[in-house]
Structure formats: structure tokens, C-alpha cells
Amino acid sequence: MFGDAGERDLPRSGMDEEFERRRRKLDVAKSKGIAPFGGRYEVTATAKEVADKCDEIAGAKVSLAGRITALRGHGKACFADLRDRSGRIQLHLRFDVLGEENYRTFEELIDLGDILGVRGTVFRTKRGEPTVEVHEWTLLSKALRPLPEKWHGLTDVDLRYRQRYLDLIVNPAVQDVFIKRSKIISYIRRFLDERGFIEVQTPVLQTIAGGAHARPFITHHNALNIDVYLRIATELYLKRLLVGGLEKVYEIGPDFRNEGIDTRHNPEFYMMEVYQAYADYEDMMKLVEDLVSGCAREVLGTTKFMSGGHEIDVTPPWPRLRVWDAITEATGIRPEDIRTDEDAKAIAKKLDLKMDKAQTKGSVIEEIMSEYVEPKLIQPHFLIDYPVEISPLAKRKDDDPSLTYRFEAFALGSELGNAFSELNDPIDQKERFEQQAREKAAGNREAHPYDEDFITALEYGMPPAGGLGIGIERLVMFLTDSRSIRDVILFPMMRPKT
């Protein structure tokens, strides 16, 4: 009566036959005066509301709409599962309630995956299942392709990412992740707005790809006849706004980096960057602790939760660990062991570091941290006081100019955020850019480019400030116990199928 195979269960020939079988039902529907792709439908309740309040509203009339995900026939009565954005509810359709014509038409036309509107009364079955007794049904959209695997779930990872709509249909937990992602972003906006920050927008197309160590995507602007870059960060434009007197600003939006793809990196990703005049990196640490712990309470209802196989506690304050203390503890290497690029090359050889960039003092320090320090930071930590060679936009420490007032927030061995007391000395900033230019000439394609206009802006005077960047996807992965960045991006970058 009702059976149909799932898409993944069928060979190509079977898929074609199933498509044609469903396609023929369109003509049958039209011959009966039924529009197979309906219009507006008034919904008065969700599946979850009916299930949660079943006893309270028993006998009440409700109107629902959603996708049919199960069909079970029993002679002159059948059960169906309807799923909407809130969850699943059971439907009961009876010959003597719908009438012979409506009931037989339902049997004849409806397949798994079809989207229906139903009106009926609420009751609980003898087995205790919240159910809607259907008095009338309306076909709102005929599914011409069957759902994957008879609704047992879509497990083909490649197909999940390429056809996210199927993933969302058959894996309710995936919907939950993206609902939480939306709530996380909403909370961040509310958190910052309530603290007097204003949201701004800066250019996505930039003539200089600055604000981070990364390789950019390049495109061409026809009208101006110049090459431009998709931004790798919003930092330098946001700091220009501090110069202009907007003292507390933030932006949430996409950045683009022409780099490898793995479980923690996607070429397009979302960042939140925030800058506060007259603050420093200590203020940014407090902001991170309050934001992440508040976000956990908002989205998860607790500051203690399981993620990555560990029980995580984001309750402030978070431990602080100096970069060189961590490196020395992990490897025995001290600052005096890496004073020059030649020292760095020797250390890289000693530690057998596999590097795809020039072995400079800065790049080797970064690689040591990536290999030996960061993976051990499971509970939330602040790694503080980064060397100046890898912090071209951070203010030097007063007591040790070889270090900067910079930190990165880590949890589960992955970076959550990067922050520092912003460098507002145009002379020092110019020297840092020149040092980065030498690194680029030595072969580091990710070295920071020289930005003359930014130097000019600093020469007009930028107030002391604290700045912070948090990767939205990294934060969502952390709070939703997701293993891959592709699990928290609705449409991740994929190689096209040939």
C-alpha cells in the first residue's frame, strides 16, 4: 500500500523508476483537481506543542504542516509521522472519518517525503502516543525523489555536505546544531550591544589583504581594472574606525583564506571582531570569559558540558599560561635558543618539524606551539605574551619588548579566539610591516603585507585599545560537540563532482 524505497537503497534504474512512479502521481492528482504544489496554509500549532500539551489540549482542533516521514497502513486506518521544524507528531487517518474518496486518494497519492497540511483533533493512543486524528489533509508539495535510506538517517558524509537539505531532513540533530549556531550569533550581538558596542560593516573586497597571516583569494575589478582581494580579516578597517572616534565597534561576517581544508579550516568562515578604545588585552580576556560562559548558559543551559569526549567547564576565570613557559615545559627550548632564523632552522631540524613555509624564527615558534603546546590545552586556557615576530599588530610588553600583550584562547586543543592590546605606535607599526616584508621576501607567503594607509591613519592618533577576534565556527563546534568545521557550516566548500 504505502512502501517506497529510500534513495540510497535503489540502483540507478530503480531511482529512475521511482522518480517516474511519483511523477505519474502528479497527473493523477491534477485529474482529481488536487494541486500537487499547493499554496499558503494556516498553521496553528507545531508538532512539539501538540506532543508536549497532548493531555491539556486533548479534543482540541489543530492545524499542522510538515513532511511525511513514515507511513504505516492498517486496512481502513493508517498512521503517519509528520515532521516540522519543532519535531515529530503521529497522525491517524481513518476511512470512516475522512470518507472513502479522501482516504483512498491519500493511499493513492501520498509517499514518504511529501509535504502535507493536516487539520484534526488531538488525542493520546492506547499506547500513550500523542496523535492528531486527521479530519482533512492537503497536499502542499509532492516529493519526486524518495528520502534517503527509508528514513534511517543519512550517513554518507560527502552526500550530507553536498546535499545539506537532505541532511537537515533526515538527521534532526543536524537541525539542532544550526539552530544553536543561530542562537550563538544572536547572543553575541545582544551581549555586545548591551555593553555599548555598535555593529559596523567593512569592505569584503580590499586592495590590501591585511589583518592576519594568511593567503588571500584574488579577483579582478573590471571597472577599476585592478586586482582586489577577498578579505582575510576585518581588523585594520575596524581600527581605522577607532581613529575616527567610534570607540566600541564590532563586526560579524565572512572572511576568506586561500588555504587548506581540514576539520578546523574552511576557505570561507565567519569571524566576530571587536575593538574597544582605552582597553587592553586584560579587558579582552574578561570579555572572552563572560561571552563564552554566557553563551553556554544561553544555548546549553549550563557552563559545564561534554565536548570532544571531555567534561568542559567554561566558568571564569580561565587559567593563563605564558607562551615561552609552555614551550620550555613541552620541549626544553628556551627563548635564548632561538634568537635568529639560523637558530630556528636548527631547532626545526632537531624537533623534526614538518613545515610547508620558510623556516624563520617566527614560523618555527608557531610550529612548535602547534605541535607541542596547543593540543594539550583541553580545558579553556589563555596562552599569553606572544613573541613579537608572530604578532605584527600587537603592542610590545613594557618589561620585555621581545614579547607582546597578546593572547589566544584555546580549548580542546583548538584556538577559539585571538586578542591583544592594539599597537597604536605608527613608527613601531611601520617597522613591524617592514619586518614582515622581509619574511615575505624570504618565502613566507602568509607574511603581513605593508599597508601604507593604515600607517597614515595611526599617524593621526589611535587611542590605546583592546581587540579580539573569535571564529564563529570554532565556537559553535566547541559548544555543540561537533568534530568538523563542515558540521557547523550549512554549505561548506566542496570539490565539484565531475
C-alpha positions in Angstrom: 0.0 0.0 0.0 2.5 2.6 1.2 6.0 1.3 0.8 8.6 3.1 -1.2 12.4 2.6 -1.2 14.8 5.1 0.1 17.0 6.9 -2.4 20.2 5.2 -1.1 18.6 1.7 -1.3 17.9 2.0 -5.0 20.1 1.3 -8.0 20.2 3.9 -10.8 17.5 2.1 -12.7 15.3 1.8 -9.6 15.8 5.5 -8.9 14.6 6.4 -12.4 11.6 4.1 -12.0 10.7 5.6 -8.6 11.0 9.1 -10.0 8.7 8.2 -12.8 6.2 6.5 -10.5 6.0 9.6 -8.4 5.9 11.8 -11.5 2.8 9.9 -12.7 1.1 10.7 -9.5 1.2 14.4 -10.4 -1.0 13.7 -13.3 -3.4 11.6 -11.1 -3.5 14.5 -8.6 -4.3 17.0 -11.3 -7.0 14.7 -12.8 -8.7 14.7 -9.3 -8.5 18.5 -9.1 -5.6 18.4 -6.5 -2.8 20.9 -6.9 0.4 18.8 -6.3 2.3 22.0 -5.2 0.0 24.0 -3.1 0.0 27.5 -1.6 -0.5 29.2 1.7 -1.6 27.0 4.6 -2.6 28.3 8.0 -0.7 26.5 10.8 -2.0 26.9 14.4 0.4 24.5 16.2 3.7 22.8 15.9 4.4 19.1 16.4 6.2 19.7 19.6 3.4 21.9 21.0 0.9 19.1 20.3 3.1 16.4 21.8 4.0 18.5 24.9 0.4 19.6 25.6 -1.4 16.5 24.4 -3.4 15.9 27.6 -4.1 19.5 28.2 -5.5 20.1 24.7 -7.0 16.7 24.1 -10.0 17.1 21.8 -8.9 20.5 20.5 -8.7 21.1 16.8 -5.3 21.9 15.4 -3.7 22.6 12.0 -0.2 21.5 11.2 2.1 21.3 8.2 5.2 19.3 7.6 6.9 16.4 5.8 5.6 12.8 6.0 8.5 10.6 7.3 6.7 7.4 8.0 3.6 5.6 6.8 2.0 2.5 8.4 -1.1 1.1 6.9 -3.8 -1.0 8.7 -6.7 -1.8 6.5 -9.2 1.1 6.8 -6.9 3.1 9.0 -3.3 4.1 8.9 -0.7 6.0 10.9 1.8 8.5 9.6 4.6 10.6 11.1 4.7 14.3 10.3 7.8 16.3 11.0 8.0 20.1 11.1 10.7 22.4 12.4 10.0 21.5 16.0 9.9 17.7 15.8 7.6 14.8 15.0 4.0 14.1 15.7 1.9 11.0 14.8 -1.1 11.3 12.5 -4.1 8.9 12.5 -6.1 8.6 9.3 -9.3 6.6 9.2 -11.6 5.6 6.4 -14.8 6.4 8.4 -13.5 9.9 9.4 -12.1 11.1 6.1 -14.6 9.3 3.9 -13.9 6.7 1.3 -12.8 9.0 -1.5 -10.4 11.1 0.6 -8.9 8.1 2.3 -8.4 6.2 -0.9 -6.9 9.3 -2.6 -4.4 9.6 0.3 -3.4 6.0 -0.1 -3.0 6.5 -3.9 -1.1 9.8 -3.9 1.0 10.2 -0.8 4.6 9.0 -0.5 7.3 9.4 2.1 8.8 12.9 1.8 5.6 14.6 0.7 4.7 17.8 2.5 1.2 18.0 3.8 -1.1 20.3 5.7 -3.5 18.5 8.1 -6.4 19.5 10.3 -7.8 17.4 13.1 -8.2 16.8 16.8 -5.6 15.9 19.4 -5.8 12.6 21.4 -3.5 10.1 23.0 -3.5 6.5 21.7 -3.8 3.4 24.0 -0.1 3.1 23.7 0.3 6.6 25.1 1.4 8.2 21.8 0.3 11.9 21.3 -1.6 11.9 18.0 -3.7 14.0 15.7 -6.9 12.4 14.3 -6.9 13.8 10.8 -10.2 15.3 9.5 -8.8 16.7 6.3 -5.5 16.8 4.5 -3.9 19.0 1.8 -1.0 18.2 -0.4 1.4 21.1 -0.3 4.3 19.7 -2.2 4.8 16.4 -3.9 8.3 14.9 -3.4 9.5 13.4 -6.7 12.6 11.8 -5.1 12.4 9.4 -2.1 14.1 10.2 1.2 17.4 8.5 1.8 17.6 5.1 3.4 14.0 4.7 4.4 14.4 7.5 7.0 17.1 5.5 8.9 19.4 8.5 8.6 21.9 9.9 6.1 25.4 8.6 6.9 27.3 9.3 3.6 29.4 12.2 4.8 30.1 13.5 1.3 26.4 13.4 0.4 25.5 15.1 3.7 27.7 18.1 2.9 26.8 18.3 -0.8 23.1 18.0 -0.3 22.6 19.7 3.1 18.9 19.8 2.6 18.7 16.0 2.8 20.9 16.1 5.9 18.6 18.5 7.5 15.5 16.4 6.6 16.7 13.1 7.8 19.1 14.0 10.7 17.2 16.1 13.3 20.4 16.5 15.3 21.9 18.5 12.4 19.0 20.9 12.5 19.7 21.3 16.2 23.3 22.3 15.6 22.3 25.0 13.2 19.6 26.3 15.4 22.2 26.6 18.2 24.6 28.3 15.8 21.9 31.0 15.1 21.3 31.4 18.8 25.0 31.8 19.5 25.3 34.6 16.9 22.2 36.3 18.3 23.6 36.1 21.8 26.9 37.6 20.8 25.1 40.5 19.2 23.0 41.1 22.3 26.0 40.7 24.6 28.0 43.4 22.7 25.0 45.7 22.1 24.2 45.7 25.8 27.8 46.8 26.6 27.7 49.8 24.3 29.4 48.4 21.2 28.0 49.2 17.8 27.9 46.8 14.8 29.5 48.1 11.6 30.3 46.7 8.2 33.7 46.9 6.4 34.7 46.0 2.9 34.8 42.4 1.7 36.8 43.4 -1.4 40.1 45.0 -0.3 43.1 46.3 -2.2 45.4 45.0 0.5 44.7 41.7 2.3 45.7 42.6 5.8 44.9 41.9 9.5 46.2 38.3 9.6 48.8 35.9 8.4 47.0 34.2 5.6 47.0 33.7 1.8 44.1 35.6 0.2 41.8 34.9 -2.7 42.4 37.3 -5.7 39.9 38.6 -8.1 39.7 41.4 -10.7 37.6 44.5 -10.6 36.8 45.3 -14.2 35.6 48.9 -13.9 38.8 50.0 -11.9 41.0 47.5 -13.8 42.7 46.4 -10.6 43.2 43.1 -8.7 41.5 43.0 -5.4 41.4 40.5 -2.5 38.6 38.9 -0.6 39.3 40.0 3.0 41.2 37.7 5.3 40.2 39.8 8.4 38.4 43.0 9.3 40.9 44.2 11.8 42.6 47.1 10.0 39.4 48.7 8.9 37.8 48.4 12.3 40.9 50.1 13.9 40.5 52.9 11.4 37.1 53.5 13.0 38.8 53.8 16.4 40.9 56.6 14.8 37.7 58.2 13.7 36.2 58.2 17.2 33.9 55.1 17.1 35.3 53.9 20.4 33.5 50.5 20.7 32.9 48.6 17.4 32.3 45.1 16.3 31.6 43.2 13.1 30.3 39.6 12.5 30.8 38.4 8.9 32.6 36.2 6.5 36.4 36.1 5.9 38.1 34.2 3.2 41.5 32.5 3.3 43.0 30.6 0.3 44.4 27.7 2.4 44.0 24.0 3.0 40.7 22.4 4.1 40.6 20.1 7.1 38.4 19.5 10.2 39.2 23.0 11.5 39.6 25.1 8.4 37.2 26.1 5.6 38.1 28.7 2.9 35.0 30.8 3.9 34.3 31.3 7.6 32.6 33.7 10.0 34.5 35.9 12.4 33.5 38.2 15.2 36.0 41.0 15.7 35.6 43.6 18.4 37.6 46.7 19.3 37.4 48.8 22.5 39.2 52.1 22.9 41.0 52.7 26.2 41.0 48.9 27.0 43.8 46.3 26.8 44.2 42.6 26.5 43.2 42.1 30.1 39.8 43.6 29.3 39.6 41.3 26.3 40.3 38.2 28.5 37.4 39.2 30.7 35.2 39.8 27.7 36.0 36.3 26.3 35.3 34.6 29.6 32.0 36.4 30.1 30.9 36.0 26.5 31.7 32.2 26.2 30.3 31.3 29.6 27.2 33.4 29.0 26.8 31.8 25.6 27.0 28.3 27.1 24.3 29.2 29.7 22.1 30.7 26.9 22.4 27.8 24.5 23.1 24.8 26.7 21.7 25.9 30.0 25.0 25.2 31.8 28.7 26.2 31.9 29.7 22.5 32.3 29.1 20.2 29.3 30.6 17.4 27.3 32.6 18.2 24.2 35.3 16.2 22.4 35.0 13.4 24.9 35.8 15.7 27.8 33.7 17.4 30.5 34.4 21.0 29.9 33.9 23.8 32.4 33.9 27.4 30.9 33.2 29.0 34.3 35.6 32.1 34.7 38.3 32.7 35.5 40.3 30.7 32.9 44.0 29.7 33.6 46.7 31.7 31.9 49.9 30.2 30.5 52.8 32.1 29.1 53.9 31.1 25.6 57.6 30.6 26.5 56.8 28.8 29.7 54.6 26.3 27.8 57.2 25.8 25.0 60.0 25.2 27.5 57.9 22.8 29.5 57.0 20.8 26.4 60.3 20.8 24.6 63.0 22.2 26.8 63.7 25.0 24.3 64.2 28.5 25.8 64.0 32.0 24.2 67.8 32.2 24.0 67.8 29.1 21.9 66.0 30.8 19.0 67.5 34.3 18.5 67.9 34.2 14.8 66.5 32.5 11.7 69.5 30.2 11.6 68.8 29.1 15.2 65.2 28.5 14.2 66.3 26.2 11.3 68.5 24.2 13.6 65.6 23.8 16.1 63.2 22.8 13.3 65.7 20.0 12.3 66.2 18.9 15.9 62.4 18.6 16.5 61.8 17.2 13.0 59.2 19.8 12.3 57.3 19.2 9.0 56.9 22.8 7.7 55.5 24.0 4.3 56.7 27.5 4.8 60.1 29.2 5.2 61.8 28.4 8.5 62.1 31.7 10.1 62.2 32.5 13.8 58.5 33.4 13.9 57.3 30.4 11.7 59.3 27.9 13.8 57.9 29.2 17.1 54.4 28.9 15.7 55.0 25.4 14.5 56.4 24.4 17.9 53.3 25.7 19.6 51.0 24.0 17.1 52.8 20.6 17.6 53.7 20.6 21.2 51.6 23.1 23.2 48.2 23.7 21.8 47.0 20.0 21.6 47.4 19.8 25.4 45.1 22.7 26.2 41.8 20.8 26.7 40.1 22.9 29.3 39.7 26.6 28.4 43.1 28.4 28.7 44.6 31.8 27.7 48.0 31.4 26.1 49.6 34.8 26.7 52.6 37.0 25.9 53.4 36.0 22.3 56.8 36.8 20.7 56.8 40.0 18.6 57.8 38.1 15.5 54.4 36.4 15.2 52.4 39.4 16.5 52.8 42.2 14.0 49.8 44.2 15.2 50.1 43.8 19.0 51.7 46.3 21.4 55.1 45.3 22.9 55.3 44.5 26.6 56.8 47.2 28.7 59.0 44.9 30.7 60.1 42.8 27.7 59.9 44.3 24.2 60.5 40.9 22.6 57.0 39.9 23.7 53.6 41.4 23.1 50.4 41.9 25.1 48.7 39.2 23.1 46.7 36.1 24.0 44.9 33.3 22.2 42.0 31.4 23.8 42.3 27.6 23.5 40.0 24.7 24.4 40.1 21.1 23.2 43.4 21.8 21.6 41.9 24.3 19.2 42.1 28.1 19.0 38.8 29.9 19.9 40.0 33.5 19.7 42.9 35.8 19.3 43.3 39.2 21.0 45.8 41.8 22.1 46.5 45.3 23.3 46.5 47.0 20.0 49.7 48.6 18.6 48.9 52.3 18.1 52.5 53.5 17.6 52.8 54.3 13.9 56.6 54.2 14.0 56.7 50.7 15.6 53.9 49.5 13.3 55.9 50.6 10.2 58.9 48.7 11.4 56.8 45.6 12.0 55.4 45.8 8.5 58.9 46.1 7.1 60.0 43.0 9.1 57.0 41.2 7.6 58.0 42.3 4.1 61.4 40.7 4.7 59.7 37.5 5.8 57.6 37.5 2.6 60.8 38.0 0.6 62.3 35.0 2.4 59.4 32.8 1.1 56.7 33.2 3.8 53.6 33.8 1.5 51.5 34.4 4.6 53.5 37.3 5.9 51.6 40.5 6.6 51.6 43.0 3.7 52.7 46.6 4.1 49.6 48.9 4.4 50.6 52.5 4.0 47.1 53.9 4.5 46.8 52.2 7.8 50.1 53.7 8.9 48.8 57.1 7.9 45.6 56.5 10.0 47.8 55.7 13.0 49.7 58.9 12.5 46.5 60.8 13.1 46.3 59.1 16.5 44.6 55.9 17.5 43.6 55.6 21.2 45.0 52.7 23.2 42.6 49.8 22.6 41.9 46.1 23.1 41.0 44.0 20.2 39.6 40.5 19.9 38.6 38.0 17.1 36.6 34.9 17.7 35.9 32.3 15.0 32.2 31.7 15.0 32.5 28.1 13.6 35.2 27.2 16.2 32.9 28.5 19.0 29.9 26.6 17.6 32.0 23.4 17.2 33.1 23.8 20.8 29.6 24.3 22.2 27.8 21.7 20.1 30.5 18.9 20.4 31.0 18.9 16.6 34.1 17.1 15.2 34.5 19.0 11.9 34.0 22.6 10.8 31.9 21.3 8.0 29.4 20.1 10.5 28.7 23.7 11.5 28.7 25.3 8.1 25.5 24.8 6.2 27.2 24.7 2.7 30.9 24.0 3.1 33.3 24.3 0.2 33.4 21.0 -1.8 35.2 19.9 -4.9 32.6 19.8 -7.7 31.6 16.4 -8.9 32.6 15.7 -12.5 
